[in-house]
Amino acid sequence: MSTGWVWNERYLWHDTGTAGGPLPISRWVEPMAHIESPDAKRRFANLVAASGLLDDLTPLPPRPATVAELTRVHTAEHVADVARQAAAGGGNLGGGTPFGEFSCEIALLAAGGVLTAVEAVVDGTVDNAYALVRPPGHHAAPDHGRGFCLFNNVAIAARHAQAALGVERIAIVDWDVHHGNGTQDAFWDDPSVLAVSIHQDGVYPPGSGPVTDVGGPGAEGTTINVPLPPGSGDGAYRAAFTEVVEPALDRFAPDLILVACGFDANGFDPLARQMLSSESFRELTHRVKDAAERHCGGRLVLAHEGGYSPFAVPFCGLAVVEALSGVRTEVEDPYLPIVENYGGQLRPHQAEAVAAAAAVVPRVPRGLPETVGRGNDSGSGAFPRA
């Protein structure tokens, strides 16, 4: 098993300035570091290196995405607005999304990092990949950014795979604790992309991601939302995978799976109230990896999204990369015993939320039968049809 690793020091130089945590400062809020700071990402990368796992990964140096690649998803006006504000010394896209003078070029490198990972997986350079990029992307809609996101890295990568690499059907699984509204908007009317978001109900954006959002005309069933109640842990997330995610992937039979990998459903995150541990994320990764092996020759790319606990995120991230690579290091998560005591049972109200989402699965358009369980060994990225 060969796992690609995308990382660049420049990602840490994206400048979000000071804030009142996730919000702008105000008269009575003393300035502090913005909640979307480099700390969690730096410590994640450092733990991968310190654990020795880095020696087992294939480094994939990122490249900047081009404007043409961005505008497969975003309007030219949005791309130009980010560039204009950055050139003027920095700006703000609203929704707690400030950025500095050099953040536009770093955001291009973040989007390009996910493109690099997808290219390497599709052409067979690596079996799967993790792109530890910043700024995140899944809240960025075609015509605007928000929620710390300038450009939608995963959506741009999906369109690149289709337009440039010959990949037809793409599944996006988003387990960031916040709804992937930007990704949903990008593919609302597109039956060739399955977008599944598991998120805390109502946390961000407010009112976004109800189970009744299933896709536009002609694409019904290719948007699936699993809004879980606050306090959901292993039981609810396992049920969501068993009853919603895995059946949807099996019906859709994707040629490539992308994961919007946020770690903010961990039990220590300041911006949500879920109860996952590093072992939870290890299991989710194994399960989506198994689905990729069933349907698309193991082609799987995880792109970093949220996660704001600088001490918990590194252990969650390490568990994911260990699961991708098949290499278990000697690192033990010292926070695991704490989160495990939070409890991970499936409560009745959580089961009801999962069941409501599962009702959408029969509407997922079926992939052609010959794609099921068969990848393409040619490395060309084109999946043959009978």
Steps between C-alpha positions, in 0.01 A plus 500: 500500500639839395353812658571849369557792738440860395638764733671836465628750756322778312165366615587623849559852367136560406427800722165510677612773741336559835137446584266408782554130435286427193342847490627853437613691806255743657505761771477240777691212338873517561696411185661156486629271228233410246358154566614388153868533586801292390537318832296183444638451149861560606472257790336238275787522249755496780350189660503314168869584470587424864318165490721378216199452274628763259765251385224269378314768301560626148549878503292680237619861458195719433465741212277807482164452336439716196215744458361274228493210745328712765236628261378148427329549838516870592384805312770714347367789707558315828854398407580855392352645819725285723803596294406868506452512876825314560692736274362791702656356816237248600126488546202310633239287324261517796391214721823522698725474195779758520813453293834667447700645215649165394201281583369487143819341371502262797137407430600423141771271640244333727263429213794390290616269777175305477534497119851359541367224726220411258738492204738268686221263602337488158824442311608229744799678654344424840204291611342769715598838642453752779521869417572704813408836351393839632278702465211252502236502230166327542300811597609692188211515254541571129449874544626573851714376788407470865575298812881541473490374137616694195483236224338156512800269480309171475248627245780639284677163520184314399450717194868466410475121518205507263626766259868409479545144626213308341324411824123482461320434829632654820380458857578760766463401864517796737536415868598847615263585785362798307281462194682498165272767358742619233549150364126441499446821304770410247345164409131555576390433141771250404415127511864406432611609851365347819542740794441357848537725805491372858481801730367628829147616442471877472847590624636674184383650278181559697213302350721344233504134406156363589419144403243633253775644276548217249615670179344691215278375216671211326747458786269392780678268739852619420490741792466325834508677836532323832439770765582334832390638838759657731664241720528237230793263533617168360157339506338769286789529257525122456128487432531784250768309312320167517156628403580800279856549379597146403166414332511830308855434381406144403205621293690785338816294426741795471818505296674712767421587862596831656463572871462846651686402816421728788592399855262739676264217601762401757398524863729796576409733215396852600266553203274196532356255750565151363696222671731324255850387590812427298386137480167615359678671212718193449187288458333748263813497286511121488137491395531753221824333391316167475234666285768641271651154464158355413421751230797691362820307548564670835511851351449721805612853590441670834526879514539680832212725608417612855609398847592763759639317802877532467561211739237252373519553123856365459402162648183483291699585189774248576238226543356582158837496324592175677176347372567620146858370495447178692787596732438516875755707689589471868310821579220468754231766526505629861158663453327181384404372848329830575285504186418130527340577836260744334300205370430395145163329515239546230218691667141482368497862379830440319364185338199699377729755336696225325182326386369823346820534298495131403162554335680699229736215405253318270493817288875490435549428128662163450840473339536267207526145636837432341665769713410331827800337662727575208760772474703595197854366513617693197572812705347715229215624715241391243273223623394267216136418446373175352 
